[in-house]
Amino acid sequence: MAAVGQARETFFMTTLNAIATPSRGAPPVTGLEEAGRAGKEAPQRGIRLMLVEDDQDFRMAAAAELEDLGFEVEAFADGAVLLEAFANGATADVIVLDWNLPTLSGIDLIPRLRRAGVLLPVVLLTGRSTPNLENLALDHGALDFVDKTRGLPILAKRIRLILDSAKKPDVMRAEEALMVGPLELKLRVCRVLWKGIDVGLTLTEYKIVHLLAANLGNHLTYRAVYDTMHHAGFIAGSGEDGYRTNVRSCIKRIRNKFRALDPEFACIANYPSFGYRWEVDPLPAGK
């Protein structure tokens, strides 16, 4: 708890200093100059971000800095209020959750959001960054996991990388579904069916299966799979190749979910020390 408190204090003081320091940008724009610019440029809408943080001081400071960084921020004190906002028709581009929320923690709030039909990208904030917690976050459907001590500018960059990656053209996106034998991917709603039954994958797990199925028969490296889980160049885990452990854990969870429906499932094949591929006609599991 001391580490969490120290992380909160470090981040909070950094944010207050940033807010209190006046900007040394360009001189004020005159009325004529402003009118001229308005005729040339249409203002861009900022990224709509929902922040859930129970510490009021931290929440206010973080929201202020994120707005300075170009986001449109709506802040909530707990998960119940966030769920109510979505039930009343609220919209956003991304959700940022504190891990240690009262009553309903950030990690437990993610599946509640998914069951409510909220499929927005979720980023978890924490004062305790460990590989085990990262695995837990990914298992529950978070797309990123950021230590509070890194500061809001790092969070802002990661959010933009996630959203920019989602905007990239996808040749499969034009179709309603991708079929590979008994596998069916519902592309518009990011769901995976096996022999007509929903496998119950998280969004991150769905993205991995989609990557494998879209590259049928080709081996994909651990790095390629991990980039799909996060974004290109993301670094995490212990050591230079620590991300491989996270990939193996996620693949294991995916296999177990398929095998809960079909004990003979063996379509995700491993190439030792390299990566994985999706096989159409594999040997049954255990053979």
C-alpha positions as CSV (number, residue, x, y, z in Angstrom):
1,M,0.0,0.0,0.0
2,A,2.9,2.3,0.7
3,A,4.1,1.8,-2.9
4,V,0.7,2.7,-4.2
5,G,0.5,5.8,-2.0
6,Q,4.0,6.9,-3.2
7,A,3.0,6.4,-6.8
8,R,-0.1,8.5,-6.3
9,E,1.8,11.3,-4.6
10,T,4.5,11.4,-7.2
11,F,2.0,11.5,-10.1
12,F,-0.2,14.0,-8.3
13,M,2.6,16.5,-7.5
14,T,3.9,16.2,-11.1
15,T,0.4,17.0,-12.5
16,L,-0.1,20.0,-10.2
17,N,3.2,21.5,-11.2
18,A,2.3,21.1,-14.8
19,I,-1.0,22.8,-14.3
20,A,0.5,25.6,-12.2
21,T,3.3,26.4,-14.8
22,P,2.1,29.0,-17.4
23,S,2.6,28.1,-21.0
24,R,5.3,30.0,-23.0
25,G,3.7,29.4,-26.4
26,A,3.0,31.9,-29.2
27,P,1.6,35.4,-28.4
28,P,-2.2,35.8,-28.2
29,V,-4.1,35.6,-31.5
30,T,-6.0,38.8,-32.5
31,G,-9.7,38.7,-33.4
32,L,-8.9,39.0,-37.1
33,E,-6.2,36.3,-37.0
34,E,-8.6,34.0,-35.2
35,A,-11.4,34.6,-37.7
36,G,-9.0,33.9,-40.5
37,R,-7.8,30.6,-39.0
38,A,-11.4,29.5,-38.3
39,G,-12.1,29.9,-42.0
40,K,-9.2,27.6,-43.0
41,E,-9.3,24.9,-40.3
42,A,-12.2,23.0,-38.8
43,P,-11.5,22.1,-35.1
44,Q,-10.8,18.4,-34.6
45,R,-12.8,16.6,-32.0
46,G,-10.7,15.3,-29.1
47,I,-10.6,11.7,-28.1
48,R,-13.5,11.1,-25.7
49,L,-12.1,9.4,-22.6
50,M,-13.9,8.1,-19.6
51,L,-11.8,8.1,-16.4
52,V,-12.8,6.1,-13.3
53,E,-10.8,7.0,-10.2
54,D,-12.1,7.0,-6.6
55,D,-9.5,9.5,-5.2
56,Q,-11.1,12.9,-5.8
57,D,-7.8,14.9,-5.9
58,F,-6.1,12.5,-8.2
59,R,-9.2,12.3,-10.4
60,M,-9.5,16.1,-10.8
61,A,-5.7,16.5,-11.4
62,A,-5.6,13.7,-14.0
63,A,-8.7,14.9,-15.8
64,A,-7.2,18.4,-16.0
65,E,-3.9,17.2,-17.5
66,L,-5.6,14.8,-19.9
67,E,-7.7,17.7,-21.2
68,D,-4.5,19.8,-21.6
69,L,-3.2,16.8,-23.7
70,G,-6.2,17.1,-26.1
71,F,-8.7,14.6,-24.6
72,E,-12.4,15.2,-23.8
73,V,-12.6,13.8,-20.3
74,E,-15.6,12.6,-18.3
75,A,-14.6,11.5,-14.8
76,F,-16.4,9.1,-12.5
77,A,-15.8,8.1,-8.9
78,D,-16.7,4.4,-9.2
79,G,-17.7,1.7,-11.6
80,A,-21.4,1.7,-10.8
81,V,-21.8,5.3,-12.0
82,L,-19.9,4.5,-15.2
83,L,-22.2,1.5,-15.9
84,E,-25.2,3.8,-15.3
85,A,-23.8,6.4,-17.7
86,F,-23.6,3.8,-20.5
87,A,-27.1,2.5,-19.7
88,N,-28.3,6.1,-20.2
89,G,-26.7,6.3,-23.6
90,A,-23.2,7.8,-22.9
91,T,-20.5,7.3,-25.5
92,A,-16.7,7.5,-25.6
93,D,-13.7,6.3,-27.5
94,V,-11.7,4.7,-24.6
95,I,-12.1,3.9,-20.9
96,V,-9.3,4.3,-18.3
97,L,-9.9,2.5,-15.0
98,D,-8.0,2.6,-11.8
99,W,-7.2,-0.9,-10.6
100,N,-8.1,-0.3,-6.9
101,L,-11.7,1.0,-7.1
102,P,-14.0,0.5,-4.1
103,T,-16.8,-2.1,-4.2
104,L,-16.1,-3.2,-7.8
105,S,-12.4,-3.1,-8.8
106,G,-11.2,-2.1,-12.2
107,I,-10.3,-5.6,-13.1
108,D,-13.8,-6.9,-12.2
109,L,-15.5,-3.9,-13.9
110,I,-14.2,-4.9,-17.4
111,P,-16.3,-8.1,-17.7
112,R,-19.3,-6.2,-16.4
113,L,-18.8,-3.6,-19.2
114,R,-18.6,-6.4,-21.8
115,R,-21.8,-8.1,-20.6
116,A,-23.5,-4.7,-20.8
117,G,-22.4,-4.5,-24.5
118,V,-19.7,-1.9,-24.0
119,L,-16.8,-3.1,-26.2
120,L,-14.6,0.1,-26.0
121,P,-10.9,-0.3,-25.4
122,V,-10.0,-0.3,-21.7
123,V,-6.7,0.8,-20.2
124,L,-5.9,-0.1,-16.5
125,L,-4.0,2.3,-14.3
126,T,-2.1,0.8,-11.3
127,G,0.6,1.7,-8.8
128,R,1.9,-1.9,-8.8
129,S,3.2,-3.0,-12.2
130,T,4.2,-6.7,-12.3
131,P,4.0,-9.4,-15.0
132,N,1.4,-11.3,-13.0
133,L,-0.9,-8.3,-12.8
134,E,-0.4,-7.6,-16.5
135,N,-1.4,-11.2,-17.3
136,L,-4.5,-10.8,-15.1
137,A,-5.4,-7.5,-16.8
138,L,-5.1,-9.1,-20.3
139,D,-7.1,-12.1,-19.2
140,H,-10.0,-9.8,-18.3
141,G,-9.9,-7.9,-21.6
142,A,-7.8,-4.8,-20.9
143,L,-5.8,-3.6,-24.0
144,D,-3.1,-1.9,-22.0
145,F,-1.7,-1.7,-18.4
146,V,0.1,1.5,-17.3
147,D,2.0,2.2,-14.1
148,K,0.8,5.5,-12.6
149,T,4.4,6.6,-11.9
150,R,5.0,6.8,-15.7
151,G,2.7,9.9,-15.8
152,L,-0.2,11.0,-18.0
153,P,1.8,11.9,-21.1
154,I,2.8,8.2,-21.4
155,L,-0.8,7.1,-20.9
156,A,-1.9,9.6,-23.6
157,K,0.6,8.3,-26.1
158,R,-0.4,4.7,-25.4
159,I,-4.1,5.5,-25.9
160,R,-3.4,7.2,-29.2
161,L,-1.4,4.2,-30.4
162,I,-4.2,1.9,-29.5
163,L,-6.8,4.0,-31.3
164,D,-4.6,4.7,-34.3
165,S,-4.0,0.9,-34.7
166,A,-7.8,0.3,-34.6
167,K,-8.2,2.8,-37.5
168,K,-5.8,1.0,-39.8
169,P,-7.4,-0.6,-42.9
170,D,-8.3,-4.3,-42.4
171,V,-8.9,-6.3,-45.6
172,M,-11.2,-8.6,-43.6
173,R,-13.3,-5.9,-42.1
174,A,-15.4,-5.4,-45.2
175,E,-16.9,-8.9,-44.7
176,E,-19.5,-9.7,-42.1
177,A,-17.8,-12.9,-41.0
178,L,-14.6,-15.0,-41.6
179,M,-15.1,-18.7,-41.8
180,V,-12.4,-21.3,-41.4
181,G,-13.8,-24.8,-41.1
182,P,-15.8,-24.9,-37.8
183,L,-14.4,-21.5,-36.8
184,E,-16.5,-18.4,-37.4
185,L,-15.4,-14.9,-36.6
186,K,-18.1,-12.2,-36.3
187,L,-16.1,-9.3,-37.5
188,R,-18.5,-6.5,-36.6
189,V,-19.0,-7.5,-33.0
190,C,-15.6,-9.2,-32.4
191,R,-17.0,-12.6,-31.4
192,V,-15.6,-16.1,-32.1
193,L,-17.9,-19.1,-32.6
194,W,-16.7,-22.8,-32.7
195,K,-19.2,-25.1,-34.3
196,G,-21.9,-22.4,-33.9
197,I,-21.2,-21.8,-30.2
198,D,-19.7,-18.6,-28.8
199,V,-16.3,-19.4,-27.3
200,G,-16.5,-16.5,-24.9
201,L,-13.1,-14.8,-25.8
202,T,-12.0,-11.5,-24.5
203,L,-11.3,-8.7,-27.0
204,T,-7.6,-9.4,-26.8
205,E,-8.1,-13.1,-27.3
206,Y,-10.4,-12.4,-30.2
207,K,-7.7,-10.3,-31.9
208,I,-5.2,-13.2,-31.6
209,V,-7.5,-15.7,-33.1
210,H,-8.4,-13.3,-35.9
211,L,-4.7,-12.8,-36.6
212,L,-4.0,-16.5,-36.8
213,A,-7.1,-17.2,-38.9
214,A,-6.4,-14.4,-41.3
215,N,-2.9,-15.8,-41.9
216,L,-4.1,-19.3,-42.4
217,G,-1.2,-21.9,-42.5
218,N,1.5,-19.3,-41.9
219,H,3.6,-19.3,-38.7
220,L,3.3,-16.0,-36.8
221,T,6.1,-14.9,-34.4
222,Y,5.6,-14.4,-30.7
223,R,6.4,-10.7,-31.4
224,A,3.6,-10.5,-34.0
225,V,1.1,-12.0,-31.6
226,Y,2.2,-9.7,-28.8
227,D,1.9,-6.6,-31.1
228,T,-1.7,-7.6,-31.8
229,M,-2.3,-7.9,-28.0
230,H,-1.0,-4.3,-27.5
231,H,0.5,-2.3,-30.3
232,A,3.7,-2.5,-32.4
233,G,6.8,-2.0,-30.3
234,F,5.1,-2.3,-26.9
235,I,7.6,-3.6,-24.3
236,A,6.6,-5.5,-21.2
237,G,7.6,-8.6,-19.2
238,S,10.9,-9.6,-17.6
239,G,14.0,-9.4,-19.8
240,E,14.4,-8.9,-23.6
241,D,12.1,-11.7,-24.5
242,G,9.8,-11.6,-21.4
243,Y,6.8,-10.9,-23.6
244,R,6.9,-14.5,-24.8
245,T,5.6,-15.6,-21.4
246,N,2.6,-13.4,-21.8
247,V,1.9,-14.7,-25.3
248,R,2.1,-18.3,-24.1
249,S,-0.3,-17.6,-21.2
250,C,-2.8,-16.0,-23.5
251,I,-2.6,-18.8,-26.1
252,K,-3.1,-21.3,-23.2
253,R,-6.3,-19.5,-22.1
254,I,-7.6,-19.4,-25.7
255,R,-7.0,-23.2,-26.1
256,N,-8.7,-24.0,-22.8
257,K,-11.8,-22.0,-23.8
258,F,-12.0,-23.9,-27.2
259,R,-11.4,-27.3,-25.4
260,A,-14.2,-26.5,-23.0
261,L,-16.5,-26.8,-26.0
262,D,-14.5,-29.4,-27.9
263,P,-11.9,-31.6,-26.1
264,E,-10.4,-32.5,-29.4
265,F,-9.5,-28.9,-30.4
266,A,-5.9,-28.6,-31.7
267,C,-6.0,-25.9,-34.4
268,I,-3.5,-23.6,-32.7
269,A,-0.2,-25.2,-33.4
270,N,3.1,-24.1,-31.8
271,Y,6.4,-23.9,-33.7
272,P,9.0,-24.1,-30.8
273,S,11.0,-20.9,-30.2
274,F,9.2,-19.1,-33.1
275,G,5.4,-18.7,-32.7
276,Y,2.0,-20.1,-33.7
277,R,-0.2,-20.8,-36.6
278,W,-3.8,-21.9,-37.2
279,E,-4.2,-25.4,-38.8
280,V,-7.3,-26.4,-40.7
281,D,-6.9,-30.2,-40.3
282,P,-4.8,-30.8,-37.2
283,L,-4.2,-34.0,-35.4
284,P,-6.6,-34.3,-32.4
285,A,-5.3,-32.8,-29.1
286,G,-2.9,-35.1,-27.3
287,K,-2.1,-37.1,-30.5
